[in-house]
Amino acid sequence: MKKALLIGLAMLFVASAVNAGEFSYIGLFSDDAHSLCSVMSPGGFFPFRMYVWILPGVNGMQAAEWMIAYPANVIGSTVTQNPAITVALGSLNAGISVAFGECNTQWVWTHYQDCYLTSLDATIIEIVPHPTAFAYQVATCELGYPIEPAIRLTHLYMNQPCVYAVEDATWGSIKSLF
C-alpha cells in the first residue's frame, strides 16, 4: 500500500513538473492541463476531447513519433494540430511524425481531437509505438537532433480509472526526477 501511494504521489509530481528529468514522456489526457487521463460517460453519445502531451527530457524535444489505437466505442472527429508544428507526416491512427520550429523544454501538446464515446464499455485509447520506428521516440534539441526513446506516461481510459505507467524504483530515483 505504501509503495502504491508513493508511486501515485510521484506520478502527480511528474504530471505537474516543468521538466521531468533525463527522458521525455508522452501521454494522452482528457484536459488541457495534462492532469486527467480518463473519461467517464454518463451514457449515450458522449463528447470529449483527447490531448497528446509530451514532457521533454533534459535535452529538450524538437520532433516526435508515435501512433494512437482507438477502441471500437470511440469515434474520432476533428483533429487540431499545435500551430508551432512546422512539419507533420502521417496521421494519429496510422503513425505520425511531427517537428516543431523551435526546441521545447516544457510540457507541449501536439494535437487534440474531439471524440465521441458511444458506450459504457471500459476501453482504452492507446498511445503506441510508431509503426515504422517500432518505438515512441523524440529528436532532441542537441546538435544533429539525435533520436532518444520516450516513455509512455499514460493511455486515455474510457469508463475506468486512469493508470500511469510505472516501474519499480527507489525513492531516491523518484526524487532525482525533480
Backbone torsions as a table, in degrees:
resi	resn	phi	psi	omega
1	MET	NA	-43.4	179.6
2	LYS	-61.8	-41.5	-179.7
3	LYS	-63.0	-42.0	179.2
4	ALA	-62.8	-41.3	178.1
5	LEU	-64.9	-41.5	178.5
6	LEU	-63.9	-41.9	179.2
7	ILE	-64.8	-43.9	178.0
8	GLY	-60.4	-44.1	177.9
9	LEU	-62.6	-43.2	179.4
10	ALA	-61.7	-40.4	-179.0
11	MET	-69.0	-32.1	174.2
12	LEU	-63.4	-40.6	176.9
13	PHE	-63.8	-42.0	179.3
14	VAL	-61.3	-41.3	-178.1
15	ALA	-67.1	-21.7	-178.6
16	SER	-110.9	-3.3	-176.8
17	ALA	-71.0	151.4	175.8
18	VAL	-76.3	-40.3	178.0
19	ASN	-144.6	117.8	-170.1
20	ALA	-78.9	-16.1	178.4
21	GLY	135.8	-145.7	-170.9
22	GLU	-62.3	-41.0	-173.3
23	PHE	-104.7	158.2	172.7
24	SER	-87.8	149.5	177.9
25	TYR	-121.2	147.1	177.1
26	ILE	-134.1	140.4	-178.6
27	GLY	-158.9	165.7	177.3
28	LEU	-107.2	136.1	-177.4
29	PHE	-138.1	159.4	179.9
30	SER	-105.5	14.6	177.3
31	ASP	-144.0	162.2	-178.0
32	ASP	-82.6	5.6	176.6
33	ALA	-107.3	9.2	-178.2
34	HIS	45.3	50.4	179.7
35	SER	-125.4	-19.0	-178.7
36	LEU	-111.5	128.3	-179.8
37	CYS	-125.2	31.1	173.6
38	SER	-145.1	156.9	177.1
39	VAL	-129.4	125.4	179.0
40	MET	-112.5	115.0	-178.1
41	SER	-86.8	136.1	172.5
42	PRO	-80.2	-2.9	-178.5
43	GLY	120.1	165.6	178.5
44	GLY	75.5	-155.4	-177.2
45	PHE	-93.2	91.6	-168.6
46	PHE	-97.9	118.4	179.1
47	PRO	-80.6	145.7	174.1
48	PHE	-155.1	168.1	179.1
49	ARG	-119.3	135.3	178.2
50	MET	-111.7	131.3	177.8
51	TYR	-113.3	143.0	169.0
52	VAL	-102.5	118.4	-179.5
53	TRP	-118.2	143.1	176.2
54	ILE	-126.6	133.4	172.6
55	LEU	-107.5	105.5	-177.9
56	PRO	-65.2	150.6	175.1
57	GLY	-82.0	-167.9	-175.4
58	VAL	-62.0	-23.7	-179.3
59	ASN	-92.1	6.0	-179.6
60	GLY	73.2	-179.0	-178.9
61	MET	-143.7	124.2	177.9
62	GLN	-105.0	-29.6	-177.3
63	ALA	-152.0	163.0	-179.3
64	ALA	-154.1	158.4	177.9
65	GLU	-138.9	140.0	177.0
66	TRP	-170.8	-177.2	176.5
67	MET	-146.8	157.1	177.7
68	ILE	-120.2	132.5	176.4
69	ALA	-108.9	121.5	-176.5
70	TYR	-98.8	139.6	174.3
71	PRO	-78.1	167.9	-176.4
72	ALA	-64.8	-24.8	-177.0
73	ASN	-92.4	15.4	175.9
74	VAL	-121.8	128.2	175.7
75	ILE	-109.8	119.9	177.3
76	GLY	-83.7	144.6	179.5
77	SER	-126.1	-132.0	-174.8
78	THR	-60.1	131.9	175.5
79	VAL	-108.6	130.6	176.2
80	THR	-114.8	128.0	-179.0
81	GLN	-99.3	142.4	175.9
82	ASN	-57.4	127.2	-178.0
83	PRO	-65.7	-13.5	177.4
84	ALA	-78.1	-9.7	176.5
85	ILE	-76.6	125.6	-177.8
86	THR	-98.2	-24.5	178.5
87	VAL	-139.7	132.5	175.1
88	ALA	-137.4	128.5	178.4
89	LEU	-122.7	128.6	178.7
90	GLY	96.9	-162.1	180.0
91	SER	-141.0	164.9	-177.8
92	LEU	-58.5	-42.7	-175.0
93	ASN	-89.2	-3.0	177.6
94	ALA	-116.9	-5.1	-176.2
95	GLY	109.8	128.2	-176.8
96	ILE	-131.5	143.2	173.7
97	SER	-121.9	129.2	179.8
98	VAL	-128.2	150.0	174.9
99	ALA	-132.5	135.4	178.3
100	PHE	-93.9	154.7	177.7
101	GLY	-73.1	-23.0	-180.0
102	GLU	-134.9	161.7	178.6
103	CYS	-69.1	138.4	175.5
104	ASN	-107.4	132.2	178.9
105	THR	-122.6	-3.5	178.1
106	GLN	-127.9	173.0	177.3
107	TRP	-45.9	136.4	176.5
108	VAL	-145.3	136.6	175.1
109	TRP	-92.2	145.1	177.8
110	THR	-101.9	-40.7	-177.8
111	HIS	-147.8	154.8	160.6
112	TYR	-133.6	150.8	-176.0
113	GLN	-135.0	132.1	172.2
114	ASP	-80.3	130.8	-176.0
115	CYS	-134.8	170.9	176.9
116	TYR	-132.8	132.0	175.7
117	LEU	-97.4	122.9	-169.8
118	THR	-103.7	-0.4	179.5
119	SER	-152.8	174.9	177.0
120	LEU	-94.0	8.3	178.8
121	ASP	-63.2	143.4	175.4
122	ALA	-84.1	112.1	-179.2
123	THR	-137.5	-178.8	-177.0
124	ILE	-138.7	131.8	165.7
125	ILE	-87.1	118.8	-173.7
126	GLU	-103.4	137.2	168.2
127	ILE	-93.6	121.7	-172.1
128	VAL	-125.3	164.6	179.2
129	PRO	-59.4	147.3	175.6
130	HIS	-58.8	134.4	-173.0
131	PRO	-65.2	-24.9	178.2
132	THR	-95.8	-24.3	178.7
133	ALA	-91.8	-18.0	-177.3
134	PHE	56.3	31.4	-177.7
135	ALA	-161.1	162.2	162.0
136	TYR	-89.6	129.0	-179.2
137	GLN	-150.2	158.0	177.0
138	VAL	-130.5	152.4	168.5
139	ALA	-96.5	125.2	-177.6
140	THR	-77.8	178.0	179.7
141	CYS	-93.2	3.9	179.2
142	GLU	-70.5	163.3	179.9
143	LEU	-52.1	127.0	-178.6
144	GLY	85.8	-3.1	178.6
145	TYR	51.1	57.5	-178.6
146	PRO	-62.0	148.5	-179.3
147	ILE	-85.7	135.3	174.6
148	GLU	-130.6	148.5	175.4
149	PRO	-68.4	149.7	173.1
150	ALA	-109.5	158.7	179.7
151	ILE	-107.6	130.5	176.7
152	ARG	-72.1	123.2	179.1
153	LEU	-85.5	-48.7	179.9
154	THR	-161.7	152.4	167.5
155	HIS	-87.7	-174.0	172.9
156	LEU	-112.8	120.8	-171.6
157	TYR	-97.5	127.5	179.8
158	MET	-97.8	123.8	176.2
159	ASN	56.3	36.1	176.0
160	GLN	-160.5	159.8	-178.6
161	PRO	-66.4	154.6	178.9
162	CYS	-70.2	146.4	175.0
163	VAL	-130.5	126.4	176.1
164	TYR	-92.6	147.9	174.6
165	ALA	-72.1	124.7	179.5
166	VAL	-135.9	155.8	174.9
167	GLU	-127.3	159.3	173.9
168	ASP	-61.2	131.6	-178.8
169	ALA	-152.4	154.5	175.0
170	THR	-83.8	161.3	178.4
171	TRP	-61.9	-36.2	178.4
172	GLY	-60.3	-42.7	-179.8
173	SER	-70.1	-32.2	176.3
174	ILE	-67.7	-44.0	179.5
175	LYS	-63.1	-30.5	-178.4
176	SER	-67.6	-16.4	176.8
177	LEU	-67.4	-20.2	-174.1
178	PHE	-114.5	NA	NA
